[in-house]
């Protein structure tokens, strides 16, 4: 008895494109793509009629149609997310469908789409041979595909495709998280770390409206609570240490507080907060505020990413704490030397900012800019070996006294040069070379031009600008006009011409930097 499903009769009209669009808009979900590949229009039309109202996991079907293997190849080129393809064996020729299956799996490298072969002439392509030799998921005789069996086939195939895609997405997601963790690990400070985490979360969630809030708590060996709070929304970055203020929005603050209290992750409609206990004394929570909804898989991957990011953050924080302590000791020692010389300790703070400014404008990389900024307080450390009667002499030094004073450059270098750390080594170079002159008439070695290390050339001009602008026991501060005049005069003599041009062009900005640490 002929199967009524495939009898030759006029099928009902399929959903119009506008109706499909309206249906998808109402459901607000992506449809499953079903490819109907057959050279008989009636077969395609009847299949579409039977399946058009079908939903799998509350997602509708949308149909892609082809009447030949060539047209089907074009469909697969244009759509990478076809869930199931119903393929007729006999189309342009007796094996067109089989050739298409081989192309999909081998040439097109598609192993996800579920392929169901249909034939009206089973004798031409025996089922056992086809199943054994071709990577298909089902093989049906058209005469046995009534409405119920067709729907059953669709349900089974789409659910299999769904599971395969979830595994693929999970695998790819884990690879992305590992790669993201590697990039976060390369962050050199808290701000770059926060920005990198923000970028990685945006990629993972496909949501550009993301902000990151971080709250880190630690108890030191004295049982004192130390806190660090960070917030970044892609534009503004805020970092607070040991502060009762919150830099983040109220919703993020509430989520972070709750996560700390419960010692667990917290999820709301528009945020995901990850809690991680790092040790008995250290804990951290990171809250991600988002606009787009997160899938179950995305939440799991986000949890993995944030947990790894928190571990990286603690390592970065410890490193930064060591660096900050080292930098602060540099300032303290530098200020102590300046005070011994009866000069204000603010001098070292000011030349640090000026040197940082000049180094950045000169085009040095940020790592070197930071080293110069924090090494400049050591420029006069060698004065620790200079007798006070020379340091404090109100009159001009005689030849012997001046010779003794000049030794402070070499002494400073000798004190710092034995370290294997970059910061004191740059400090040693600055101490040795900040009295060298571009024209070769400086001391201690009489180096000239680019033979003088860049950090020495930068410190030379920063030191002079601040010293001239400051009040000393033996002089009044110079006016800005007089300092600018000297910069023009000493360009190419005392100072590196390129650095001198930068200082002249940005002189007002340099003077504003000085205002941050007045005498």
C-alpha positions in Angstrom: 0.0 0.0 0.0 1.5 3.4 -1.0 2.5 5.6 1.9 0.1 8.5 2.0 2.9 10.8 3.3 4.5 10.7 -0.1 1.5 10.6 -2.3 1.3 13.1 -5.1 -1.0 15.8 -3.8 -0.8 19.5 -3.5 0.8 20.3 -0.1 -0.4 23.0 2.2 1.4 26.3 1.8 4.4 26.7 4.0 4.9 29.5 6.4 5.7 32.7 4.6 9.1 34.3 5.4 7.3 37.2 7.3 5.4 34.7 9.4 8.6 32.8 10.2 10.3 36.0 11.2 7.4 37.0 13.4 7.4 33.6 15.0 11.1 33.7 15.7 10.8 37.2 17.2 8.1 35.9 19.5 10.1 32.9 20.7 13.4 35.0 20.9 15.4 31.9 20.2 17.5 30.7 17.2 15.7 28.1 15.1 17.1 24.6 14.2 18.1 24.6 10.6 16.8 21.6 8.6 18.1 21.0 5.1 15.7 19.2 2.8 17.7 17.9 -0.2 15.6 16.2 -2.9 15.0 16.5 -6.6 11.3 16.0 -6.1 9.4 19.2 -5.1 6.6 17.1 -3.7 8.9 15.3 -1.2 10.3 18.6 0.0 6.9 20.3 0.3 5.3 17.4 2.1 8.2 17.1 4.5 8.0 20.8 5.3 4.2 20.6 5.8 4.5 17.8 8.3 7.4 19.4 10.2 6.6 23.1 10.1 4.9 23.2 13.5 7.4 21.0 15.2 9.6 22.4 18.0 12.6 20.8 19.7 13.6 22.2 23.0 11.1 25.1 22.4 13.0 26.1 19.3 11.2 26.0 15.9 12.5 24.7 12.7 13.6 26.7 9.6 14.0 24.9 6.3 16.7 25.2 3.8 15.9 23.6 0.4 18.1 22.2 -2.4 17.1 20.1 -5.5 20.6 18.8 -6.3 23.9 18.0 -4.7 25.4 21.1 -6.2 22.7 23.3 -4.6 23.2 21.5 -1.3 26.9 22.2 -1.3 26.1 25.9 -1.7 23.7 25.6 1.3 26.5 24.1 3.5 28.9 26.8 2.3 26.5 29.5 3.4 25.3 27.9 6.7 27.7 26.4 9.2 24.9 25.5 11.7 22.7 23.0 9.8 21.4 20.6 12.4 20.1 17.9 10.2 20.1 17.2 6.4 17.6 14.9 4.8 19.4 13.8 1.7 17.9 11.9 -1.3 20.3 9.3 -2.7 19.3 9.6 -6.4 19.3 13.2 -7.8 21.5 14.3 -10.7 22.7 10.8 -10.9 22.2 7.5 -9.0 24.9 8.3 -6.4 24.6 12.1 -6.1 23.4 11.9 -2.5 26.2 9.5 -1.5 28.8 11.8 -3.1 27.3 14.8 -1.2 27.6 12.9 2.1 31.2 12.2 1.4 31.9 15.8 0.5 30.1 17.1 3.7 32.2 14.8 5.9 35.5 14.8 4.2 36.0 17.9 2.0 33.8 20.3 4.0 35.0 18.9 7.3 31.5 18.9 8.9 31.1 16.2 11.5 28.3 17.8 13.4 25.4 17.9 11.1 23.2 14.8 11.4 22.8 13.2 7.9 19.7 11.1 7.1 19.7 9.4 3.7 16.3 8.9 2.0 15.8 6.7 -1.0 12.8 5.6 -3.1 15.0 3.0 -4.8 16.7 1.0 -2.0 18.0 -1.6 -4.5 20.3 0.9 -6.1 22.0 1.7 -2.7 21.7 -1.3 -0.4 21.3 -0.2 3.2 24.0 -2.3 4.7 26.6 -1.1 2.2 25.7 2.5 2.7 25.7 2.4 6.5 29.1 0.6 6.4 30.8 2.9 3.8 29.4 6.3 4.5 29.4 8.5 7.6 25.6 8.9 8.0 23.4 8.8 11.0 20.3 7.2 9.6 19.0 5.6 6.3 15.3 5.6 5.5 13.2 4.2 2.7 10.8 6.9 1.7 7.9 4.5 1.8 8.4 3.9 5.5 8.6 7.5 6.5 5.1 8.4 7.6 4.4 11.5 9.7 5.2 9.9 13.1 8.4 8.3 12.0 9.6 11.5 10.2 9.0 13.5 13.3 10.8 10.9 15.5 13.7 11.0 13.1 13.9 14.8 13.4 13.6 14.8 17.2 16.4 12.2 17.5 18.7 13.8 15.0 18.4 17.3 16.4 18.9 16.2 20.0 22.0 14.4 18.9 23.2 17.5 17.1 22.5 19.6 20.2 24.5 17.3 22.4 27.4 17.3 19.9 27.5 21.1 19.7 27.4 21.4 23.5 30.4 19.2 23.8 32.2 21.1 21.0 31.3 24.4 22.6 32.5 23.2 26.0 35.7 22.0 24.5 36.3 25.2 22.6 35.2 27.2 25.6 37.8 25.5 27.8 40.5 26.1 25.2 39.4 29.8 25.1 39.6 30.0 28.9 43.1 28.5 28.9 44.2 31.0 26.3 42.5 33.8 28.1 44.2 32.8 31.4 47.6 32.9 29.6 46.9 36.5 28.4 45.8 37.6 31.8 48.9 36.1 33.3 51.0 38.5 31.1 49.5 41.6 32.9 52.2 43.7 34.5 50.1 45.8 36.9 46.6 45.9 38.4 45.1 48.2 35.8 46.3 46.1 32.8 45.2 43.0 34.7 41.7 44.4 35.2 41.5 45.6 31.6 42.6 42.2 30.3 40.1 40.3 32.4 37.4 42.7 31.2 38.3 42.0 27.5 38.4 38.2 28.1 34.9 38.2 29.8 33.5 40.3 26.9 34.8 37.7 24.4 33.5 34.8 26.4 30.0 36.3 26.9 29.7 38.1 23.6 28.6 41.1 25.6 30.3 44.5 25.3 28.4 46.0 28.2 30.5 44.4 30.9 32.0 45.8 34.1 34.4 44.1 36.5 34.4 44.6 40.3 37.0 42.9 42.5 37.3 42.8 46.3 40.4 41.2 47.8 40.9 40.6 51.6 44.0 39.4 53.4 45.2 39.3 56.9 48.9 39.9 57.4 51.2 38.3 60.1 50.1 41.0 62.5 46.5 39.9 62.0 45.7 43.3 60.4 43.1 43.3 57.7 44.3 44.5 54.3 41.9 45.1 51.4 42.1 46.0 47.8 39.2 47.0 45.7 39.1 47.5 41.9 36.5 48.5 39.4 36.7 48.8 35.6 33.9 49.4 33.1 36.2 49.7 30.1 36.5 53.4 30.5 37.1 54.2 34.1 39.5 52.3 36.4 39.5 52.7 40.1 41.8 51.1 42.7 41.5 51.6 46.4 43.7 50.0 49.1 42.7 49.7 52.7 39.7 51.9 52.2 36.1 51.7 53.5 34.8 53.3 50.4 33.5 51.2 47.5 34.5 52.1 43.9 31.8 49.9 42.4 28.0 50.3 41.8 25.6 49.4 44.6 24.5 46.2 42.9 28.0 44.9 42.5 28.8 45.9 46.1 25.8 43.9 47.4 26.8 40.9 45.3 30.4 41.0 46.5 29.4 41.4 50.1 26.9 38.5 49.9 29.5 36.2 48.1 32.0 37.0 50.9 29.4 36.2 53.6 28.3 33.0 52.1 31.7 32.1 50.8 30.1 30.9 47.5 29.3 32.2 44.0 26.3 34.5 43.7 24.2 34.9 40.5 21.5 37.5 39.6 19.8 38.3 36.4 22.5 40.8 35.4 25.5 39.7 37.3 27.7 36.7 38.2 30.0 36.8 41.2 32.7 34.3 41.8 34.1 33.7 45.3 37.5 32.0 45.8 39.2 31.2 49.1 42.9 31.4 48.4 44.1 30.4 51.9 43.0 30.6 55.5 43.8 34.3 55.6 43.1 35.4 51.9 39.9 35.5 49.9 38.7 37.3 46.8 35.5 37.9 44.9 35.0 39.1 41.4 31.7 40.3 40.1 30.8 40.6 36.4 27.9 42.9 35.6 26.4 42.1 32.2 23.3 42.9 30.0 22.9 39.8 27.8 21.7 36.6 29.5 24.3 33.9 30.2 23.8 30.3 29.1 24.5 27.5 31.6 27.7 26.7 29.7 28.8 30.3 29.7 28.3 30.6 33.4 30.4 27.5 34.0 33.2 28.7 31.7 33.0 32.2 33.3 33.4 30.6 36.7 36.5 28.8 35.6 38.0 31.9 34.0 37.3 34.1 37.1 38.7 31.5 39.5 41.9 31.3 37.5 42.0 35.1 37.2 41.7 35.5 41.0 44.6 33.1 41.5 46.7 35.2 39.0 45.6 38.3 40.8 46.9 37.2 44.1 50.3 36.4 42.6 50.3 39.8 40.9 49.3 41.5 44.1 52.2 39.9 46.0 54.6 40.9 43.3 53.2 44.5 43.2 53.5 44.7 47.0 57.1 43.7 46.9 57.7 46.3 44.1 55.8 49.0 46.0 57.8 48.3 49.1 61.0 48.5 47.1 59.9 51.7 45.4 58.9 53.3 48.7 62.2 52.4 50.3 63.9 54.1 47.3 61.9 57.3 48.0 62.6 57.1 51.8 66.3 56.7 51.2 66.3 59.4 48.6 64.5 61.8 50.9 66.8 61.0 53.7 69.8 61.9 51.6 68.2 65.2 50.5 67.4 66.1 54.1 71.1 65.4 55.0 71.9 68.0 52.3 69.4 70.3 54.0 67.2 70.2 50.9 63.5 69.2 50.9 62.7 65.6 50.4 60.0 66.6 48.0 62.7 67.1 45.4 63.0 63.4 44.8 59.2 63.1 44.4 59.2 65.8 41.9 62.1 64.7 39.8 60.5 61.2 39.8 57.3 62.6 38.2 59.3 64.8 35.8 61.5 61.9 34.7 58.5 59.7 34.2 56.9 62.3 32.0 60.0 62.9 29.9 60.7 59.2 29.5 57.2 58.5 28.2 57.2 61.5 25.8 60.6 60.3 24.6 58.9 57.0 23.6 60.4 54.5 26.0 58.4 51.4 26.7 56.2 51.4 29.9 58.5 49.0 31.7 61.5 51.3 31.3 59.4 54.4 32.1 58.3 52.8 35.4 61.9 51.8 36.3 63.2 55.3 35.6 60.4 56.8 37.7 61.1 54.7 40.7 64.9 54.7 40.4 65.4 58.5 40.2 65.2 58.9 44.0 68.6 57.2 44.2 70.4 59.8 42.0 72.2 61.4 45.0 72.6 58.4 47.3 76.3 58.8 46.9 76.2 62.0 49.0 76.0 59.8 52.0 79.8 59.6 51.8 80.3 63.4 51.4 81.3 65.2 54.6 78.7 67.6 56.0 81.0 70.6 56.0 81.1 70.3 52.2 77.4 69.5 51.8 76.4 72.5 54.0 79.0 75.0 52.9 77.2 78.2 52.1 80.0 79.5 49.9 81.5 78.2 46.6 83.4 75.0 47.0 87.2 75.1 46.5 88.9 72.8 44.1 89.5 70.0 46.6 86.0 70.3 48.0 84.5 70.2 44.5 86.6 67.1 43.6 85.3 65.4 46.8 81.7 66.4 45.9 82.1 64.9 42.4 82.8 61.5 43.9 79.2 61.1 45.0 78.3 59.9 41.5 80.7 57.0 41.6 79.9 56.2 45.3 76.2 56.0 44.4 76.9 53.7 41.6 79.1 51.5 43.7 76.4 51.2 46.4 73.8 50.0 43.9 75.6 48.2 41.1 76.0 44.8 42.8 72.3 44.1 42.8 70.8 41.8 40.2 67.5 43.5 40.2 66.5 45.9 37.4 65.3 48.8 39.7 68.6 49.3 41.7 70.6 48.7 38.6 68.8 51.5 36.8 69.3 53.6 40.0 73.0 52.8 39.8 73.2 54.1 36.2 71.3 57.3 37.1 73.5 57.9 40.1 76.6 57.6 38.0 75.5 59.5 34.9 73.1 62.3 35.9 75.9 64.8 36.0 77.3 63.9 32.5 76.7 66.5 29.8 75.7 66.1 26.2 78.9 68.0 25.1 81.1 65.7 27.1 82.1 68.3 29.8 80.3 66.6 32.6 81.5 64.1 35.2 82.6 61.5 36.4 83.6 60.0 33.0 83.1 62.9 30.6 80.7 60.9 28.4 79.1 62.7 25.5 75.9 62.5 23.5 74.3 59.1 23.2 77.2 57.4 25.1 75.3 58.7 28.1 72.6 56.2 29.0 69.1 57.6 28.4 68.2 57.3 32.1 71.1 59.6 32.9 70.2 62.1 30.2 66.6 62.2 31.4 67.6 62.7 35.1 70.1 65.4 34.1 67.4 67.7 32.7 64.7 66.8 35.4 67.2 67.4 38.2 68.2 70.9 36.9 64.6 72.0 36.1 63.4 71.2 39.6 66.5 72.5 41.4 66.2 75.8 39.6 62.5 76.1 40.3 63.0 75.4 44.0 64.0 77.7 46.8 67.3 76.8 48.4 69.3 78.3 51.4 71.7 79.8 48.9 69.2 81.0 46.2 65.7 82.1 45.4 63.6 80.0 42.9 64.1 81.0 39.3 61.1 82.2 37.2 59.7 80.0 34.5 60.9 82.4 31.9 64.5 82.2 33.1 64.4 78.4 33.3 63.1 78.2 29.7 65.8 80.6 28.6 68.4 78.3 30.2 66.9 75.2 28.5 67.3 77.0 25.1 70.9 77.9 25.9 71.9 74.4 27.1 70.2 72.5 24.3 72.9 70.4 22.8 75.4 71.6 25.4 74.3 70.3 28.8 71.1 68.5 27.7 70.1 66.0 25.0 68.5 68.1 22.3 65.5 65.8 21.8 64.8 65.7 25.5 65.3 69.5 25.8 62.7 70.0 23.0 60.2 67.9 24.8 60.8 69.8 28.1 60.4 73.1 26.3 57.3 72.1 24.4 55.6 70.6 27.6 57.1 73.0 30.1 53.7 74.1 31.6 52.8 70.4 32.1 56.1 69.8 33.9 55.5 72.8 36.2 52.0 71.3 37.1 53.7 68.1 38.0 55.9 70.0 40.5 52.8 71.4 42.1 51.8 67.9 43.3 54.7 68.0 45.9 55.3 71.6 46.9 58.2 72.5 49.3 
